[in-house]
Amino acid sequence: GALVEAAPPASSLLAGFRGEGGGPGTGKSSAAPPQKQARMSAPRGRGRGAVTSLAVPIVPHVSLAFEAAVKAGRKRYANPPPAPAAATRGTVAPGAAVVAAPKSSPRNGGRATSATPHCTLVWLRPFDLRLHDNAVLDYAAKRGAPVQIVFVWSHAEDQRQGHWALAGTAAGLWLHHALASFDAELRRRYGGFRVAFRRCADGAAGAPPASTAETLLAIAAEVGADEVVTSRAYDPSGVEADRQAGSMLAAAALRFRMFQTFLLYDIERVRVDMGSWRGHFGTLTPFHSACRGMGEPPRPLAEPKALKRPEVELASDGLDALALARLPVREIDGSVVDWGAPIHAAWEITERAALATLRRFFEPGGGFGRYEKARNLADASAVARISPFLRFGMLSSRLMYWEIKAAGGKEVSITFWRRLTWRDLAYWQLHHFPKMQDVPIRGHYQGQRWNTDATVLALWQQGRTGYPLIDAGMRELWATGWMAQNVRMAAAILLCEMLNINWVEGEKWFHHTLVDADPAINAMMWQNAGKGGLDQWNFSMHPARAGKTQDPTGEYTRRWCPELAGLPTKFLHTPWEAPEPVLRSAGVTLGPGGNYPERIVKDIGRASRESGDAIRAVRASAPAWNDAGGYDLIPLPRGSTMAHDGQKFRIFTKKEFRMVGGRFDSGGWNDGAWDGDAWGAEAGGDGQDTAAWGRLAAPAAGGRRAALGGGAGGGRAGRQRWREAGPAAARSWGQKPAGRKAGASANQTVLDEYMQKAVGA
């Protein structure tokens, strides 16, 4: 095979590329006029003009159920994908001995294979789509053997994820275009080198579908590979695929090598020290301390200088065959619903756009210098907007770490400095609680009473809650697949705390609509919002006041809620307070028959109290998981700590949910502070007890610093509370009793019982 030298980096970003075969929101052109290329150097979708309408109406029950309707024959997609080639069925029957197929046999579809006796097969993963800092490609290039690159997709395995399947979601659309741009960049940089896309066979005549591992083994035999290399997965389905592939390849006497490329640290090796106070289990501070003890992440790798071309290319089923982002067809007229067009218009989905976005963020005048004070703004003017690039590995977390450090790191923004550690923490939690997407980590919360009103949920999903900031955010989410973190948090608090709807419903909708939908981060965020996670949010947001704080000029809300654009800023986030002449002058009519809805809930204080009562009730029903100080207890998973695995252990519990002596002392309020600010009286007069609302003006004990430190507080005050808590509290925190020998706990009985019943691990 020829050694293919990499072409020099392009002087301008890849412009106009819309994917192989003209995928969703695409068109066929692979080039754009020069003036458009100049505009594409920045992420799009930040224009200031009002959005007059959404291209595709938000109809949640249709959007979520379309795949099932297709399977039942009631609906159809445009341009059904071609059936995958027979060779992707693999050469191994389930449970049979591993036998490599001969190089041109009916079992591999009669495809030609590489005549080279040895080949490195690169198994490309959906979370590692970049050329820079790619340890897998770096290893393959340095090995010197011909390189074949394959992306394998199993529709059956994806569908087995149920609500968490990727195909058909906004993230699936992003993956489609990320694969297309990676393939295009690979061709450009390495003289036509390309990715072979293979879809696992769906099975026929009663045969089960081929697994990813079976398909990979068949491909290895097809190309004559003696080694398969890939990136290590950290989500449960990816971990299982790694395990199966390793087992099958080993049985076939093929080498299998995995590299940690997705996270800063190998989270399976992180053990937190709970023997001294650094914060509650599962919160950032003890995890961050454990990571620091492992040393700094390696510096990023350069792109491979050259890749050795194989004599025969691996055949490809084509990107469209993967069916990651098929477009629905309307029954009434047969037209195609191109729901991906506005998402693709809002983003440039390329590796070079990811790198350019990060560079602009750190430039003088960029968002990094303003991040600490302005990150809460809804218009995202001070944030990086790089989350989808990180999600699909188009941007290296290690590169980002060293760039943050070079730009001043924690001295400039301690919050941004810790963002990547939060990301690793989410995957660490998912590793130890693999069912956390569906089941609360506080397993005794499983029976909590929730509001099951589907109409209320749909109004939240559609951005019709009557709270302008929330509605603007949910509409932006549907149109572009993204919204700023603080708007996400405000939307989550309204759903879980004010409407008392199960956090899993919010997680499912975000998974369906976010281009950066991440199985770990999404689950951790919603677990904590719903109070079933390890780190209950120790703050809250009033949906009206959050609007005034996060969108003080009203520009963001006017963009996404154009029906309110004529209102003065004073009334924009509280239109119910506007006098009738002001509403009439602005063309706003509230309520049924009007152009903007009434508030979905008016008495925020009562709603918050009732959702808090549901949490208190479920806590009272499980006293065995409540410690002497009123905190929740869970057993710590194996491998999570240095010396306390299996022990019942205190985790952070908000003050108003702490039960001491069978009593709660909060007065029934689901209270808290938002980012250091107390809640004030409700914006608007609904006749509720203003004195009661006034009681919320005192932040939870310890204020924001206590929230960040896991409840007991950080620094000197936190250590003092640790010393003053007494022996009983120290035991529930997990402090080693006097005379106890350090080492892994042998107390696994409690852990096994709890995990099997509550967490399912």
Buried (B, 14 or more C-beta within 10 A) or exposed (E): BEEBEBEEEEEEBBBBBBBBBEBBBBEEEBEBEEEEBEEBBBBBBEEEEBBEEBBBEBEBEEBBBBBEBBEEEEBBBBBEBEEBBBBBBBBBEEEEEBEBBEBEBEBBBEBBBBEBEEBBBBBBBBBBBBBBBBBBBBBBBEBEBBBBBBBBBBBBBBBEBEBBBBBBBBBBBBBBBBBBBBBBBBBBBBBEBBBBBBBBBBEEEEEEBBBBBBBBBBBBBBBBBBBBBBBBBBBBBBBBBBEBBBEBBEEBEBEBBBBBBBBBBEBBEBBBBBBEBBBBBBBBBBBBBBBEEEEEBEEBBEBBEBBBBBEBBBBBBBBBBBBBBBBBBEEEEEEBBBBBBBBBBBBBBBBBBBBBBBEBBBEEEBBBBBBBEBBBBBBBBBBBBBBBBBBBBBBBBBBBBBBBEEBEBEEBBEEBBBBBBBBBBBBBBBBBBBBBBEBBBBBBBBEBBBBEEEEBBBBBBBBBBBBBBBBBBBBBBBBBBBBBBBBBBBBBBBBBBBBBBBBBBBBBBBBBBBBBBBBBBBBBBBBBBBBBBBBBBBBBBBBBBBBBBBBBEBBBBBBBBBBBBBBEBEBBBBBBEBEEEBBEEBEBEBEEEEEBBBBBBBBBBBBBBBBBBBBBEBBEEBEEBBBBBBBBBBBBBBEBBBBBBBBBBBBBBBBBBBBEEEEBEBEBBBBBBBBEBBBEBBBEEEEBEEEBBEEBEEBBBBBBEBBBBBBBBBEEBBBEBBEEBEEEBBBBBBBBEEEEEEEBBEBBEBBEEBBEEBBEB
